[in-house]
Amino acid sequence: MKIQALDLKRQIAPIRQELDAAIKEVIDNTSFVLGQGLVRFEESVVKYSGAKYAAGVSNGTDAIVLALLALGIEPGDGVICPTFTYYATAGAVASIGARPVFADIDADTYNISLESVERILSRKSRLKIKAIIPVHLYGQCADIGGILKLAAKFKLKVIEDTAQAFGAEYKGKKAGTLGDCGTVSFYPGKNLGAFGDAGLILTNNKAVAERLNILRNQGNSDKYYHLVLGRNNRLDTIQAAVLDVKLKYLDGWNKKRQEIAQYYNENLSGLGIKTPFVPDYTNHIYHQYTLRAPVSNKGFVEYLQEKGIDSRVFYPVPLHLQKCFKYLGYKAGDFPESESAAKQIFTLPIYPEMTREEKDYIIEQVRNRSVNG
Ligand SMILES: Cc1ncc(COP(=O)(O)O)c(C=O)c1O
């Protein structure tokens, strides 16, 4: 059997007509940039998320860049983020000349560790730190309540990197709506994915929302009058139209992911591999379903790949050990929890349309590997 990490064809087939009609409408209107379809999608997101404002942008990386700029982060400012995340979280910070300040993760949730953040904020160099970007990794919320308390104490802006967790909740509130800004990625493989690159920023602050609209659109106040140094980071209307159709299905899809995760959990317990830990304050929408091997993920991933199962490692190298961030001066051993997570965590395929046979085959193979290996 061959099981992909994700099969978008199965997601698209049952809603194909709706998607085709939405795309056709944009073509018929020729409203490709900042069209009515974008406004409609932003209104749908506001309703869905409970945030006051939503700005569609080109992708999840640009969403972080724009949020940093709109919140007044400047070159030389320090921005705390976890070292165990996708490159873009810190890449966005570095791209505007600000300095990523890495924090370790919690050993159970794999999200940013409050103790690690507190340690950073107890140093003298904290004075340069102006913001923090918690990442809601794999689809469950970081301890955003604790982070907001620290942020208030140290006067830090908070950008929730919600690239992997759009639709997840922290104490009943949608991820991305609790900080100063929440940034979302609609990369095709995300739980809510576009037909190309796409992203969005959530905020409850009117002035920030206005700045975001100007920044994403070349700094325009009016056509050919440029208030600030903006960028071309608008969300295409065609992508917005696709996303507006898919948004209606998101909660249903996430529920199915949760059921699959539950099935995996039940059938993979007692094997000495760690299933996901979900704290009470969040639900988990399983953008990724992760297991943690006792020593190394390598044997598991190779074995599962041999058996036709597309298991992956997100992420094999924490950011403080990436070549591109060498200039920041970190070294191996600086963030032990992140370094050991990178060696031990691996994923199993998870997507709403998986069949019972596929799930059972995956479980059988993981059990075989655990017992024999
Ligand atoms: C945690 C995290 N942050 C940021 C991004 C960047 O999003 P995009 O690929 O849409 O630029 C991603 C995307 O994979 C992500 O997983």
The ligand as an ORCA input file, in Angstrom:
! r2SCAN-3c Opt
* xyz 0 1
  C       5.022     27.796     11.543
  C       5.004     28.414     10.180
  N       5.221     29.738     10.061
  C       5.198     30.343      8.860
  C       4.960     29.655      7.694
  C       5.033     30.352      6.387
  O       3.884     30.277      5.624
  P       3.962     30.347      4.019
  O       4.520     29.069      3.540
  O       2.523     30.528      3.621
  O       4.789     31.525      3.667
  C       4.718     28.281      7.765
  C       4.438     27.524      6.547
  O       4.724     26.407      6.326
  C       4.745     27.639      9.042
  O       4.529     26.315      9.167
*
